[in-house]
Amino acid sequence: MKQSSNQAVRFVVFADTKKYLTNFMANKVAVDFIAGGFAGFCSVMANNPVDVIKTKMQQKDAMGKTFKSTAAEIYATRGMMGYYSGVVPRLSRVVLDAALTFSIFHSLKRNVAEYLAKK
């Protein structure tokens, strides 16, 4: 997936999760933080298999192999979980990053809108 595709996935998941959570939580910053973190989680889980295959293709021993043959090799040697190697460190980084980004952005957006409405 391209970076812009990841951002689109994050935004759609964020918007849907935020809409759902507002039924249960009144704190908007907390809703944005949780929805952003979940969006980051979904993004990593959807993108990690492609990233693992790409990384494996870049290693010296796999140079010249196709995407399909590299994916088949990973599956043959490590099964489905092979596509999720290295997912925990990536999750810890991306989930926190997305949670903070969405919560800070939407908090600033609300504050600016309030400020402009008072003018």
MODELLER restraints for C-alpha pairs under 7 A, 6 or more apart:
rsr = mdl.restraints
at = mdl.atoms
rsr.add(forms.Gaussian(group=physical.xy_distance, feature=features.Distance(at['CA:1:A'], at['CA:47:A']), mean=6.40, stdev=0.5))
rsr.add(forms.Gaussian(group=physical.xy_distance, feature=features.Distance(at['CA:6:A'], at['CA:43:A']), mean=6.04, stdev=0.5))
rsr.add(forms.Gaussian(group=physical.xy_distance, feature=features.Distance(at['CA:9:A'], at['CA:43:A']), mean=6.45, stdev=0.5))
rsr.add(forms.Gaussian(group=physical.xy_distance, feature=features.Distance(at['CA:10:A'], at['CA:39:A']), mean=4.73, stdev=0.5))
rsr.add(forms.Gaussian(group=physical.xy_distance, feature=features.Distance(at['CA:10:A'], at['CA:40:A']), mean=6.22, stdev=0.5))
rsr.add(forms.Gaussian(group=physical.xy_distance, feature=features.Distance(at['CA:10:A'], at['CA:43:A']), mean=6.07, stdev=0.5))
rsr.add(forms.Gaussian(group=physical.xy_distance, feature=features.Distance(at['CA:13:A'], at['CA:39:A']), mean=5.20, stdev=0.5))
rsr.add(forms.Gaussian(group=physical.xy_distance, feature=features.Distance(at['CA:14:A'], at['CA:35:A']), mean=5.12, stdev=0.5))
rsr.add(forms.Gaussian(group=physical.xy_distance, feature=features.Distance(at['CA:14:A'], at['CA:36:A']), mean=5.54, stdev=0.5))
rsr.add(forms.Gaussian(group=physical.xy_distance, feature=features.Distance(at['CA:14:A'], at['CA:39:A']), mean=5.21, stdev=0.5))
rsr.add(forms.Gaussian(group=physical.xy_distance, feature=features.Distance(at['CA:17:A'], at['CA:35:A']), mean=5.33, stdev=0.5))
rsr.add(forms.Gaussian(group=physical.xy_distance, feature=features.Distance(at['CA:18:A'], at['CA:31:A']), mean=6.15, stdev=0.5))
rsr.add(forms.Gaussian(group=physical.xy_distance, feature=features.Distance(at['CA:18:A'], at['CA:32:A']), mean=6.46, stdev=0.5))
rsr.add(forms.Gaussian(group=physical.xy_distance, feature=features.Distance(at['CA:18:A'], at['CA:35:A']), mean=5.46, stdev=0.5))
rsr.add(forms.Gaussian(group=physical.xy_distance, feature=features.Distance(at['CA:21:A'], at['CA:31:A']), mean=6.24, stdev=0.5))
rsr.add(forms.Gaussian(group=physical.xy_distance, feature=features.Distance(at['CA:22:A'], at['CA:31:A']), mean=6.78, stdev=0.5))
rsr.add(forms.Gaussian(group=physical.xy_distance, feature=features.Distance(at['CA:25:A'], at['CA:31:A']), mean=6.77, stdev=0.5))
rsr.add(forms.Gaussian(group=physical.xy_distance, feature=features.Distance(at['CA:29:A'], at['CA:103:A']), mean=5.68, stdev=0.5))
rsr.add(forms.Gaussian(group=physical.xy_distance, feature=features.Distance(at['CA:29:A'], at['CA:107:A']), mean=6.46, stdev=0.5))
rsr.add(forms.Gaussian(group=physical.xy_distance, feature=features.Distance(at['CA:32:A'], at['CA:102:A']), mean=6.07, stdev=0.5))
rsr.add(forms.Gaussian(group=physical.xy_distance, feature=features.Distance(at['CA:32:A'], at['CA:103:A']), mean=4.71, stdev=0.5))
rsr.add(forms.Gaussian(group=physical.xy_distance, feature=features.Distance(at['CA:33:A'], at['CA:99:A']), mean=4.57, stdev=0.5))
rsr.add(forms.Gaussian(group=physical.xy_distance, feature=features.Distance(at['CA:33:A'], at['CA:100:A']), mean=6.27, stdev=0.5))
rsr.add(forms.Gaussian(group=physical.xy_distance, feature=features.Distance(at['CA:33:A'], at['CA:102:A']), mean=6.52, stdev=0.5))
rsr.add(forms.Gaussian(group=physical.xy_distance, feature=features.Distance(at['CA:33:A'], at['CA:103:A']), mean=4.86, stdev=0.5))
rsr.add(forms.Gaussian(group=physical.xy_distance, feature=features.Distance(at['CA:34:A'], at['CA:99:A']), mean=6.39, stdev=0.5))
rsr.add(forms.Gaussian(group=physical.xy_distance, feature=features.Distance(at['CA:36:A'], at['CA:98:A']), mean=5.17, stdev=0.5))
rsr.add(forms.Gaussian(group=physical.xy_distance, feature=features.Distance(at['CA:36:A'], at['CA:99:A']), mean=4.06, stdev=0.5))
rsr.add(forms.Gaussian(group=physical.xy_distance, feature=features.Distance(at['CA:36:A'], at['CA:102:A']), mean=5.42, stdev=0.5))
rsr.add(forms.Gaussian(group=physical.xy_distance, feature=features.Distance(at['CA:37:A'], at['CA:95:A']), mean=4.62, stdev=0.5))
rsr.add(forms.Gaussian(group=physical.xy_distance, feature=features.Distance(at['CA:37:A'], at['CA:96:A']), mean=6.17, stdev=0.5))
rsr.add(forms.Gaussian(group=physical.xy_distance, feature=features.Distance(at['CA:37:A'], at['CA:98:A']), mean=5.56, stdev=0.5))
rsr.add(forms.Gaussian(group=physical.xy_distance, feature=features.Distance(at['CA:37:A'], at['CA:99:A']), mean=4.18, stdev=0.5))
rsr.add(forms.Gaussian(group=physical.xy_distance, feature=features.Distance(at['CA:38:A'], at['CA:95:A']), mean=6.96, stdev=0.5))
rsr.add(forms.Gaussian(group=physical.xy_distance, feature=features.Distance(at['CA:40:A'], at['CA:94:A']), mean=5.62, stdev=0.5))
rsr.add(forms.Gaussian(group=physical.xy_distance, feature=features.Distance(at['CA:40:A'], at['CA:95:A']), mean=4.56, stdev=0.5))
rsr.add(forms.Gaussian(group=physical.xy_distance, feature=features.Distance(at['CA:40:A'], at['CA:98:A']), mean=5.30, stdev=0.5))
rsr.add(forms.Gaussian(group=physical.xy_distance, feature=features.Distance(at['CA:41:A'], at['CA:91:A']), mean=6.33, stdev=0.5))
rsr.add(forms.Gaussian(group=physical.xy_distance, feature=features.Distance(at['CA:41:A'], at['CA:95:A']), mean=5.54, stdev=0.5))
rsr.add(forms.Gaussian(group=physical.xy_distance, feature=features.Distance(at['CA:44:A'], at['CA:91:A']), mean=6.44, stdev=0.5))
rsr.add(forms.Gaussian(group=physical.xy_distance, feature=features.Distance(at['CA:48:A'], at['CA:83:A']), mean=6.74, stdev=0.5))
rsr.add(forms.Gaussian(group=physical.xy_distance, feature=features.Distance(at['CA:48:A'], at['CA:84:A']), mean=6.06, stdev=0.5))
rsr.add(forms.Gaussian(group=physical.xy_distance, feature=features.Distance(at['CA:48:A'], at['CA:87:A']), mean=6.90, stdev=0.5))
rsr.add(forms.Gaussian(group=physical.xy_distance, feature=features.Distance(at['CA:49:A'], at['CA:83:A']), mean=4.44, stdev=0.5))
rsr.add(forms.Gaussian(group=physical.xy_distance, feature=features.Distance(at['CA:49:A'], at['CA:84:A']), mean=6.06, stdev=0.5))
rsr.add(forms.Gaussian(group=physical.xy_distance, feature=features.Distance(at['CA:52:A'], at['CA:83:A']), mean=5.93, stdev=0.5))
rsr.add(forms.Gaussian(group=physical.xy_distance, feature=features.Distance(at['CA:53:A'], at['CA:67:A']), mean=6.91, stdev=0.5))
rsr.add(forms.Gaussian(group=physical.xy_distance, feature=features.Distance(at['CA:53:A'], at['CA:70:A']), mean=6.34, stdev=0.5))
rsr.add(forms.Gaussian(group=physical.xy_distance, feature=features.Distance(at['CA:53:A'], at['CA:71:A']), mean=5.96, stdev=0.5))
rsr.add(forms.Gaussian(group=physical.xy_distance, feature=features.Distance(at['CA:56:A'], at['CA:62:A']), mean=6.62, stdev=0.5))
rsr.add(forms.Gaussian(group=physical.xy_distance, feature=features.Distance(at['CA:57:A'], at['CA:63:A']), mean=5.98, stdev=0.5))
rsr.add(forms.Gaussian(group=physical.xy_distance, feature=features.Distance(at['CA:57:A'], at['CA:65:A']), mean=6.67, stdev=0.5))
rsr.add(forms.Gaussian(group=physical.xy_distance, feature=features.Distance(at['CA:57:A'], at['CA:70:A']), mean=6.70, stdev=0.5))
rsr.add(forms.Gaussian(group=physical.xy_distance, feature=features.Distance(at['CA:74:A'], at['CA:82:A']), mean=5.99, stdev=0.5))
rsr.add(forms.Gaussian(group=physical.xy_distance, feature=features.Distance(at['CA:75:A'], at['CA:82:A']), mean=6.48, stdev=0.5))
